[in-house]
Amino acid sequence: MQLIDGKLTAATIKSEIAEEVKQIMAHGGKQPHLAAVLVGHDGGSETYVKNKVLACEACGFKSTLIRYEDDVTEDELLACVDRLNRNGDVDGFIVQLPLPKHIDEQKIIEAIDYRKDVDGFHPVNVGRMPIGLPCFISSTPLGTLPRLKRYGIETSGKKCVILGRSNIVGKPMAQLMMQKQYGDATVTVCHSRSKTLKDECREADIIIAAIGQPEFVTADMVKPGAVIIDVGTTRVPDASRKSGYRLTGDVKFDEVAPKCSFITPVPGGVGPMTICSLMKNTLAAGKHEYYK
């Protein structure tokens, strides 16, 4: 069994991005600028946005953090999105999800200029991705594939089972894994209503777990030598930790790991690569690679 170290891979990619930014600026180009909008004080969102700001520093980007309390109105948030859309210095921006229940998340996503939608959630980007047109791809799926390639993991022709059908991970991950230029795999998507879920997993060469249930994938669901990508990150109470919690993935790591050829840890696996993908999307936005 070999750990797929997201931190190590992410450090390499950020170093590569930083070098490219240096070259851009040395030739009179513009410093890439990423803005993030954070609503409320959700612990997971706070940590994630903080890590994005640190990644911007490592990549040589300019970053802006805009904060609102939980009681921000939908109209106020839409006005903020409009300002960022019109700000010529901001190359890309994100509105950190989830948002408070009184705000329509889809309405906010659709208000973002798709040319600055570095999270890859806007319907224009979501629609272009499955047919192979240039676009911003959702960061978590985009971050998974380079990591597989860097570890020499073959995906072409392999049976890949994706657990979860969310718009952010499950669906785009399935699209990428089946596309010839990315995964070129045979893909099955399973979810909470799938009656043959365990049987499908037992036949999989690659399992990508994004179902949002801590330790859902157990050893009896995994065939020997399988590759396991654990996208799940849930805060589980733990009195022994100073923070009062521990981060747990969708895979029961201790019992599944001995059966695998490769597996991602939680934390330190998918998370760092997701942030790296956001940095790559921001760099592309700054260079106007996809939309002129």
C-alpha positions in Angstrom: 0.0 0.0 0.0 1.3 3.5 -0.9 -0.1 6.8 0.4 -1.0 9.4 -2.2 0.5 12.4 -0.5 -1.5 15.4 -1.6 0.6 17.8 0.4 3.8 16.8 -1.4 2.2 17.0 -4.8 0.5 20.3 -4.0 3.9 21.9 -2.9 5.4 20.9 -6.2 2.5 22.3 -8.2 2.5 25.6 -6.3 6.2 26.0 -6.9 5.6 25.5 -10.6 2.8 28.1 -10.6 4.9 30.6 -8.7 7.7 30.3 -11.2 5.2 30.9 -14.1 3.8 34.0 -12.3 7.4 35.3 -11.9 7.9 35.0 -15.6 4.6 36.6 -16.4 5.4 39.6 -14.2 9.0 39.8 -15.4 7.6 40.4 -18.9 5.2 43.1 -17.8 2.2 40.9 -17.2 -0.4 41.3 -14.5 -0.2 39.5 -11.1 -3.1 37.0 -10.8 -5.8 38.1 -8.3 -8.2 35.8 -6.5 -11.0 37.0 -4.3 -13.0 34.9 -1.8 -16.3 35.8 -0.3 -16.9 34.1 3.1 -20.3 34.2 4.8 -20.5 33.4 8.5 -18.1 31.4 10.7 -18.5 27.8 9.6 -15.3 26.0 10.9 -14.7 24.0 7.8 -15.2 27.0 5.5 -13.0 29.2 7.7 -10.1 26.7 7.4 -10.6 26.1 3.7 -10.6 29.8 2.9 -7.5 30.4 5.1 -5.7 27.7 3.2 -6.7 29.3 -0.1 -5.2 32.6 1.1 -2.0 30.9 2.1 -1.9 29.1 -1.3 -2.2 32.5 -3.1 0.8 33.7 -1.2 2.8 30.6 -2.1 1.9 31.0 -5.8 2.6 34.7 -5.9 -1.0 35.8 -6.4 -2.8 38.8 -5.0 -5.7 37.7 -2.8 -8.7 39.5 -1.3 -11.0 38.2 1.4 -14.5 39.7 1.8 -16.4 38.6 4.9 -20.1 38.8 5.8 -22.0 37.7 8.9 -24.7 35.0 8.7 -27.4 37.6 8.5 -26.2 39.1 5.2 -29.1 39.5 2.8 -29.3 37.8 -0.6 -29.4 41.2 -2.2 -26.3 42.3 -0.4 -24.4 39.2 -1.5 -25.6 39.6 -5.1 -24.4 43.2 -5.1 -21.0 42.0 -3.9 -20.9 39.5 -6.7 -21.7 42.2 -9.2 -18.9 44.4 -7.9 -16.4 41.6 -8.3 -17.7 40.8 -11.8 -17.0 44.4 -12.8 -13.7 44.7 -11.0 -11.1 44.6 -13.8 -8.3 43.7 -11.3 -10.0 40.6 -10.0 -9.3 37.6 -12.4 -11.3 35.1 -10.5 -13.4 34.8 -7.4 -15.3 32.3 -5.3 -18.3 32.5 -3.0 -17.5 29.8 -0.3 -20.3 27.3 0.1 -22.4 26.4 2.0 -24.3 29.6 2.4 -27.0 30.3 5.1 -30.4 28.7 4.3 -32.1 32.1 3.6 -29.8 32.6 0.5 -30.4 30.8 -2.7 -27.0 29.2 -3.5 -27.9 28.6 -7.2 -29.0 32.2 -7.7 -25.6 33.4 -6.3 -23.7 30.9 -8.5 -25.5 32.0 -11.7 -24.8 35.6 -10.9 -21.1 35.1 -11.1 -19.4 36.0 -14.4 -18.6 32.5 -15.8 -15.3 34.0 -17.0 -14.3 34.5 -13.4 -15.9 31.4 -12.0 -12.7 29.7 -10.9 -14.7 27.2 -8.8 -16.3 25.8 -12.0 -19.8 25.9 -10.6 -21.5 28.2 -13.2 -23.9 26.5 -15.6 -21.8 27.7 -18.6 -18.7 25.9 -17.2 -20.7 22.9 -16.1 -22.2 22.6 -19.5 -19.0 23.0 -21.5 -17.0 20.5 -19.4 -18.8 17.2 -20.5 -18.4 18.0 -24.2 -14.7 18.8 -23.8 -14.8 22.6 -24.5 -12.3 24.8 -22.6 -13.7 25.9 -19.3 -13.1 26.1 -15.6 -13.5 22.6 -14.0 -14.6 22.1 -10.4 -11.5 22.1 -8.3 -11.9 18.7 -6.4 -12.4 16.6 -9.6 -9.7 18.6 -11.4 -7.2 18.0 -8.6 -7.7 14.3 -8.5 -6.6 13.3 -12.0 -3.1 15.0 -12.0 -2.4 13.2 -8.7 -3.2 9.8 -10.2 -0.9 10.5 -13.2 1.9 11.7 -11.0 1.8 8.4 -9.1 1.7 6.4 -12.4 -1.7 5.1 -11.7 -3.4 3.8 -14.9 -7.0 4.8 -15.4 -7.6 4.0 -19.1 -10.0 1.1 -19.4 -10.2 0.6 -15.7 -13.5 0.2 -13.8 -14.1 3.3 -11.7 -16.8 3.6 -9.1 -17.8 7.0 -7.8 -19.7 7.2 -4.6 -21.9 10.3 -4.6 -23.7 12.4 -7.2 -23.2 15.9 -6.0 -22.9 18.8 -8.5 -19.6 19.8 -7.0 -17.8 16.4 -6.9 -19.7 13.3 -8.0 -21.2 14.4 -11.3 -18.1 16.3 -12.7 -15.8 13.5 -11.4 -17.8 11.0 -13.4 -17.6 13.1 -16.5 -13.9 13.6 -16.3 -13.1 10.0 -15.5 -15.0 8.8 -18.6 -13.6 11.4 -21.0 -10.8 10.1 -23.2 -8.4 13.0 -22.6 -8.7 12.7 -18.8 -9.6 9.3 -17.2 -10.7 7.2 -20.2 -12.2 4.8 -17.6 -15.4 2.8 -17.4 -17.5 4.7 -14.8 -20.3 3.7 -12.5 -21.9 6.3 -10.2 -23.5 5.0 -7.0 -25.4 6.8 -4.3 -27.6 6.3 -1.3 -30.3 4.6 -3.3 -28.1 2.2 -5.2 -29.1 -1.3 -4.3 -26.0 -2.9 -5.7 -23.5 -0.4 -4.3 -21.3 -2.9 -2.4 -21.2 -5.3 -5.3 -20.1 -2.5 -7.7 -17.4 -1.4 -5.3 -16.0 -4.9 -5.0 -15.4 -5.0 -8.7 -13.8 -1.5 -8.9 -10.2 -0.9 -9.8 -10.6 2.7 -8.6 -13.1 3.9 -5.9 -13.7 7.7 -5.5 -15.6 8.2 -2.3 -17.6 11.5 -2.1 -20.7 10.4 -0.4 -20.3 12.5 2.7 -20.7 9.7 5.3 -17.7 9.2 7.6 -16.1 5.7 7.3 -18.7 4.6 4.8 -16.3 2.5 2.8 -15.2 -0.6 4.7 -12.7 -3.4 3.9 -15.4 -5.8 2.7 -16.3 -3.3 -0.1 -12.8 -3.2 -1.6 -11.0 -5.7 -3.8 -7.3 -6.3 -3.2 -5.1 -3.9 -5.1 -7.8 -1.2 -5.6 -7.0 2.5 -5.7 -9.0 4.5 -3.2 -9.5 8.3 -3.5 -11.2 9.6 -0.4 -12.9 13.0 -1.0 -14.9 13.0 2.2 -14.0 15.4 5.1 -16.3 15.4 8.1 -15.6 16.9 11.5 -16.1 14.1 14.1 -16.2 15.0 17.8 -13.0 13.8 19.6 -12.4 14.8 23.2 -8.8 13.8 23.0 -8.0 16.5 20.5 -7.3 20.1 21.5 -9.7 21.3 18.8 -12.4 18.9 20.1 -12.8 17.2 16.7 -10.9 15.2 14.1 -11.2 15.1 10.4 -12.6 11.8 9.1 -13.0 10.7 5.5 -15.6 8.5 3.8 -13.2 5.6 4.0 -12.5 3.5 7.1 -8.8 4.0 6.6 -7.2 1.6 9.1 -9.0 -1.4 7.8 -9.2 -0.5 4.1 -5.6 0.7 3.6 -3.9 -2.8 3.9 -6.0 -4.0 0.9 -5.1 -1.1 -1.4 -2.4 -0.4 -3.9 -2.8 3.3 -3.4 -5.0 5.4 -1.0 -5.4 9.0 0.0 -5.3 10.0 3.7 -7.7 12.4 5.4 -6.5 15.1 6.0 -3.6 15.6 3.6 -4.9 13.9 0.5 -7.5 15.4 -1.7 -7.8 18.8 0.2 -4.4 20.2 -0.8 -4.9 19.2 -4.4 -8.3 20.9 -4.5 -6.8 24.2 -3.5 -4.0 23.7 -6.1 -6.6 23.3 -8.8 -8.2 26.5 -7.7 -4.8 28.2 -8.1 -4.4 26.7 -11.6 -7.9 27.9 -12.6 -7.0 31.4 -11.3 -3.8 31.4 -13.3 -5.8 30.4 -16.4 -8.3 33.2 -15.7 -5.5 35.7 -15.4 -4.1 34.6 -18.8 -7.5 34.5 -20.4 -6.9 30.9 -21.5 -10.5 29.8 -21.8 -12.5 33.0 -22.4 -11.1 36.0 -24.2 
